[in-house]
């Protein structure tokens, strides 16, 4: 990890920028948190999947995927904008957080109403599915407290958010194990997920108070809210497109092949996406420093960006190769014989992670360069392609077709689309060098 920081920052110290050791500690906290949650969480999810079976597990994942399609209305594309604004204007912290909180709270309520209403007509009034969707969507109301996490992120103090998240996570691990041992119905697990989200919000507020801050100091200002939305609306539209090409496959599988196919597919996707926290943790920790570099030394800024993309591409390639080799045995070990078909899905889906890594880093680049509207254009193209590919590939290849459609769509949205516009073409060339590992000093032949 220290070697990664040396590569990214070249030993160059920018005035008022955090010490690399602080960045290392911040990444370490995010890693410890997510590795713990990934390991224990994947074990619990696999246990639940075995207990419910592919059909019921598929129904639950269908409900979650449907809710996720509306995530953008709850987050409003504010995440990176809030971090950026606090870094730039720390004296306006309470106004930024207060305005963002109210916006996200109202967005959460809108999401709840939209999802329950639409699923009622889509599934012909299926009460169980309505409850599953409603409980999942209700969690977005409490996720408005995640603005506290954005503050800690901007200050490179992610460990405090980790305390809150792990407190709720640990408590509900025992709750879910108790539910499994009690042989409860699917709805009980959905209720537990909702209460876990609410508990996480409460603990975030407590930790925020512990660090000598108070949510009661937050102030909502209409002009600040308008300014946040003015910057975030392209990211909101982009988030809609991202959720479409990340989750529409499960919705289309459910509608075209049934809930059991969703269960098989979701089991593989759960593994394939389990490590996505790694690029997010790295980028969220180093990008505040990269933003500071831009205003001081443009050449150093571009060099650090290139090395960040290099690290992201290498990470994605390593994970994809390893997962491809061990997929069949790992899936059978984790989920059992009922989910053996998930191995084929994993072998395909895991390669999309390379583009996800590049996409995480480039998303911050678009924000820094004030090119947020282009994130919508490229991800909208990816979403449209994913729908079209799913319509053609699912009837022919089933769950494997859905996985292939997702990988191709991610490649278009996170990489190929950048070559089409002169303002993003530089990004395309940086990503290309990273994908082909051109900056790793390969020995010359001859």
N, C-alpha and C positions, 0 to 999 in steps of 0.2 A: 504493500500500500504506500509506503514512504517513497518507493521507487516511482510509483505512478505520479506522486506529487512533484518529485524532482523533474520528471519528464514534462509535466504540464507547465511548471513555472520557471524552469530554466535557471533557477537560482537567482532570478531577478526580483527585487523587492520594490513594490510600488508604494509610494507614500500613503499612509492611512489604510493600507490594505491589511487584512488579517494575516497573522503569522501562519505559514504552512502547517505548523503543528496543530493549530486550532482547526484547520480544515480536516486534517487527519483524524482528530478526535471526533469531529462532527460526523464524518463518514463512518467511523468505527461505531458510533452509537447507532446510526441508522442501520448498519450491517448487523450488529448484534440483535437489535430489535427485530428486524425482518427475517434473519436466519432462524431465530427462535420461533417466530410466528409461522414461518414457512414450514419448518420441520414438524412442529407440534400440530399446526393447523392442517397440514396435508394428511397427517395420520388420522386426525379426527374426521376430516372430510371423507377419507377413504373408508373409515369405519361406518360413517353414516350412509355412504353410497352402497356398501355391502348390505347394510341393514335394510335400506329402503328398496334396493333392487333397481335395475336400469330404468324402469318405467316411472316409478315415483320420484326417483332422483332426477330423472329427466324433466318431469313436470315442475319440480322445484327450480331447476336451472332455467327452464323456459320462463318462469315467472320473474326470476332475477334478471335474465337477459332482456326481457321485455321492459322491465323497469329501467335498466341501464341505458336503454335507447333514449330515455328522457333525462339523463343525467345533466345534460347541458343546461336545461332549464333550472336546475337546482344550483349548479356551480356558477353559471352565467359567464364562464370563461375568465373568472376573476383571479384564479390562483396565482399565476405568474405576475399578473398586473399588481396585485397587492404586495407581493414580495418586492417587486421593482420599486414601487412607490415608497415603501417604508425605507428601503436602502437609500433612495434619493432624498427623502424628506422625513427624517426620523423625528423631527419636532412636531409633525402632524400625525403621529402614530395613532392617537386615540380617535381622531376624526376619520382616518383611513379605515381602521378596524371597525369602528361603529357603523360607518356607512356600508362597508362590505358585509357586515353581519346582518343588517336589516335586509339588504338586497338578497342575500343567500337564504334567509329565513322565508321571505316571500316567495322566492323561487322554489323552495322546498314544498310549500303549500300548493303552489301551482302544479308541481310535478305530481303530487299525491292525487289531486283532483283529475288531472289529465289521464294518468295511467289507469285508475280504477274505472273511469268512464269509458275509455277506449276498449279495455279488455272485456268489459261487459258485452259489448257488441261483437268483438272479435271471436270470443269463445262461447257465444250463444248463452250468456247468462250463467256460465259455470261458476257456482258459488265458491268452490274450493280454490279455483284459480284466482278469483277476485280477491279472496282473503290473502292468498300468497303474494299477489302483486301489491295489495294495499299495505301489508306489513312491511314489505321490502321498500316501498316508496316512502312510507312514513319516516323511515330512518333519515331521509334527506333533510327533514325539518331540523333534526338535531345536529346534522353535519354542518349547519351554519356556524357552530362553535369551532370549526376547523380553521377559522381565521386566526385563532390563537396559535395554531401550528405554523401558519405562514409567518407570524411574527417571530417565533423561535427560529424558523428557517432563515429569515433575513438577518438574524443576529448570530448565526452559526451556533445555536444552542438547542439543537434538536433533541438532546438527551432529555429535556423536560417534557417534550411531547411524547417521547418513548415511555417515560414513567407512566403517564396517563393511559396510553394505548395498551401497554402491557398489563396494567392493573385490571382493566376491563377484560382484556383477552384471557388472562389467567383465571379470573373468576368464572367466566363463562365456559372455559374448557371443562371445568368440573360440573357445571350445569348441564352441558351437552352430554358428558359421560353419564350423568345421572339419568338423563332422558333416554339414552340408549339402553341402559340397564332396566329402565322402567317400561320399555317397549311401547313408547307413546306413538301418536300419529304424526304425520308430516307437519301439520299445522303447528304443533308444539315447537318444532325446531325453528319455524319461521318466527314465532313469537319470541323465542330466545334470541334470535338474531336482531330483532328490533330493540329489545331491552338492552342488549349488549351495546348497540349504537348509542342509545340514550345514556347509558352508564359512562361510556367513553367521553361524551360531551361534558358530563358533570365533572369527571376527573380532570379534564383539560382546564376547566374553569378553576378548579381547586389548585392545580399546579401553577396556573397563571397568577393566582392570588399569592401563592407561596413565594413566587419570584418578585414580590413587591409591586405587583400590578393588580388592577381591578377592572373587571368588565363593566363596572358601574361608572368608570371614568370615560367609557366610550361615548362618543357624540355623533349623532347622525346629522349630516349636512347634505342638503339636496344638491348643492353645486358640486360637492365632492362625489356624491353618488352618480351624478350625471357624467362627471369626468371619468370615473372608473368605467362606467358602461360605454362611454364613447370610445375608450381604448380597448375594451374587452369584447365588444360585439362581434368583431371578426373571429375572435377566439371562441366565442359562443357558437357561432355558425360552424366553425371548424370542429368543435367538440361534437356537435350533432353528427357531422359526417364521420368523425372518428368512431363514434359509438355504432354507427350503421355498419361500417366495414369491420368492426371488431365483434359485433354481437348479432347482426342481422342473420348470420349463418344459423345460429341456434333457433331463431324465430322461424326461419324458412324451413329448417329441418322439422321442427314441431308441426308446422302446417302441412308439409309435404309427405313426411314419413312417420310422424307420430312421436310421442314422448320418449319411447324407448331409444330411438335413434339419438335424441337429444342427450339422454343419459350416457350413452356410449361416447358420443362426441365430447360432452362436457368433462368426462373423466380425463380424457387426453388433454383437453385445453387447460384444465386445472394444473396439470404437471407442466405443460408447455409455458404457461404464464407465471408460474410460481416464482421464478427468478427475476422477473421484470423489475423488482425493487432495486436491483443492483445498479443498473444504469441510472435510474431515477435518483438514488442516494448519491451517486458520484456527481451527477450533473447539478443537482440541487445544492450540493456543498461547494462546488468549485465555481459555479457561474456568477455568484455575487462578486467574486474577485475578478473574473474575466470582464464583467461589466465595468468595474473600476479601471481596468487596464485600457479599455477603449478610449477613454477620455485623456489618457496620458501618452500612449504610444500605440498607434494604429498597427504598426508592423508586428509588435509583440502580441497585440490582441489577436491578429490573424494567425500567428504562429501557435499560440496557445489553443485557439479554436481547432486548428488542424490536428494538433496532438490529442485533443479531446476526442475528435472523430476517430482518430487512429485507435485509441483505447477502446472506444465503443464498438467499432467493427471487429476488432480482435476478440473482445469478450463474446460477442454474438456468435462468431464462427466457432470458438472453442466449445461453447455450450451446445451448439447444434450438432457438432461432430460427436461429442460424448453421448448426448441423448439418443442420437441415431443408433449408436452401437449397443446401448443397454436397454433400449425401449421395451422390447418384448418381455424380457425377464422382469424388468422393474414394474411394468403394468400388472403382470400376473401376481407378483408378490404383493403389490399394494392393494389392488382391487379384487383379485380373484378371477376365477374362470368365466364368470358372467360378463366380464368386461374385456375379454381377450381381443376383441376387435378394436379396442381403443389404441392398441400398439401401432397399428397402421396409420391411424390418424396422427399420433404423436410424431412419427417419423417425418411426416409432411409438415405439420403445423409448426414444429420447433424451428424450422428455417426462417420463418417470418420474424423470429426474434432478432435477427441481424438488422432488419430494417426498422424494427421497433427501437433498437439501441440508437441508430442514427436519427430516428425521428424524435426521440427524447431530447437529444442535444440540439437538433435543428429547431425544435419548437422554441427553445430559449433564444436561439439566434434570431428568429423572426421577431420576437418581442423586443430584443435589444435594438434591432435595426428599424423598429416601428413599421414592420411589414406584415402586421397581423392578418391583413385581408388575404394575403397569399396563402396562409395556412388553410383558410377556408376553401380557396379554389382547388388546391391540390388534394385535400382530403375529401372534398365533394366528388372529385373525379374518381378517387379510390372507392368511395361508397357506391357510386353508380356502377362502377365496374364489378364490385363485389356482388351486387344484386343480380346483374346480368350473368355473371359467371355461375352463381349459385343456381339460377334458373336452368342453365344448360348442363352443369356438371352434377348436381344432386340426383336428377333422374337417372343418370348413367352410372355414376360412381358412388352414389350414396354419401355416407359420412366422409369418406376420403375426398370426394369431390368438393365438399364444403371446406375442408382443410386447404386444398389446393387453391380454391378461389380466394381464401383469406390471404395466403402468402403472396399471390400475384398482386392482389389489391394493395397490400402493404408496400410491396416493392414500387408500385406506381406512385402511391401517395407520398411516401417518405423519401423517395430517391429520384425516379425517372422524371417526375413532373417538374422538378427543379431546372431541368435543361431547357424548358420551353420559354422561359422568361429571362431577359437579360439581367434583371435585378436579383434573380436567384441562381443564375448560371454559375456564379463563383462558388456557391454552396454545393452545386452538383459536382464540380470538379474536385472540391475538397473531399466530398463523400466518395467519389470514384477512387481517388488515391488511397483512401482508407480501406475501401472494399477489396482492393487488389494488394493491400499491404505494401504499398510502394515506399513507405517511409521507415521501413524496419531494417534497412541496410543489408539487403540480400547480397551474398557474394556474387561477383561477376564470373561468368563462364568464359573459359579460354584465356 
